[in-house]
Amino acid sequence: MRVLWIALMLGVAAAFALGMTAPLWAANEGPGSEEDPLVSKSYVDARLSFAPIQLLEGQRLLGGEGAEFILRSGEATAIDNGANGVSDLTAGTDLMTGQPVMLNHHLLIPRDDGRGLTAATEAWVMVRGDYAIY
């Protein structure tokens, strides 16, 4: 009987010890851990939000790899890289140099190779990703 009582107490103690340390193991694998770090709101906003950019007539907006553009007002034409156009995701086409960019179409710059758009008039463009204005 005494051996059974000792075994029962050891089992309860082991279960208690495991129950108390399990949250520590889970905390190392969840949000905020090295494997899944938390990020600041400003980082998320910078990566996921579009920024409004004003272009004057004749200015060129060139996108970096993965940049996205949406022409919100004004007129603009595409700039290709000599072989491939600017991906118009809304229309499902490639825009080659000189072709007009339609308002509110989602454009993608797949590589940092000189693709972008030229403002034919003053224009406002929503931009996400790396870009340069010339």
N, C-alpha and C positions, 0 to 999 in steps of 0.2 A: 504494500500500500504506500509506504514511504517513497519507494522508487517511482511509482506512478505519479505521486504528488510532485516530486522533483522534476520529472520529465515534463509534466504539464506546466509547471512554472517556467522552465527553460523555454518551452514552446511559446508561451505568452510573452516572455521577455524578448525572444527573437522576433516575433511578429511586431511587437511595439517598436523595436529598433529599426526594422525595415520600413515600417509605416512612417517613422519620423524622418528617415533619410531619403525616401523616395522623391519627395518634392525637390530636394537638392539636385538629384540626378536629372529630373525633368527640366529644371530651371536652366541647366547648362545646354539644353538642346532647343529650347523654345525661343520666342522673340526676345531680342536683347542679348543673346549669347554670342560668342565668337562665330558660331556657325550661322547665325541669323541676326546680325546686328540691327539695332534701331537706327533710323536716320532722322534728320531734322526736317521740319516742315519746309524750311527754305530750300533744302536740297531737293525734296520731292517737287516743290513748285518750280524750281529751275529746270528740272528734267522733264516734267510732264505738262507744263503749261506753255501755251503760246504767248509770245510777246508781240505787241503791236509795234511795227516799224514804219516810219514815214519815209518814202522815197520821193525825191524831186525828179522832174522830167530829165531823162538821160542817165540817171544813176543806175548802176548795175548792182544787183544783189546776188552774190554767189554763195552757194551752200556748201557746207562741209559734209562729210559722209553721214548719211542718215538724216539730214536736215529736211524739214517739212515746211512748206509755204502754203498759205491760203491768201489769194488776192481779194481784199475786202472792198476796195474802191479804187477808181482810176483805171488806167489801161496799162498793160505790160505785154511784152513779148518774151518768148523763151530764148535761152542761150543753151545750145547743146555743147558737147565736148568734141565735136568733129566726127563722131561715129555713132553715138547714142544720144537720145533726147532726154528731156526732163519727163519723168513718169507722172502722168496725170492719172491719179488713182480713181478720181470720180468718173472720168470718161473711159478709162481703160486703154489709154493711148500714150504714145511718146510724142512730146512736143519738140520739134526741131527748131533751130535758130530762126527767128523772125515770125514764127507762128504765134497768134494771139493767145494769151492766157485768159481763160474765162473766169469771171467773178465766182467766188465761193467754191472753186475746185481745189481739191486736196492734192498738192504736188509733192513728190518725193525726189530728193537728190540722193541716189544710191552710193555714189563715191565722191570723194573730194578731188574732182578733176575738172573744175572750171564751169560746171553747169549752174544755171540760175535763171534770172530774168532781168530784163531791162525795162525801166519805167518809161512808157511813151508819154504819160502825163504825170502830174503829181498822183501818188498812189499810197495806199495803206495796205500793208501786208502783215498777216499774222505769221510769226516765225517760231519754230521750235528746233533747237539744235544749234550747231555752230554755223556762223555765216560771216561774210565780209561785205562791206558796201564800198564801191569804187565810183 
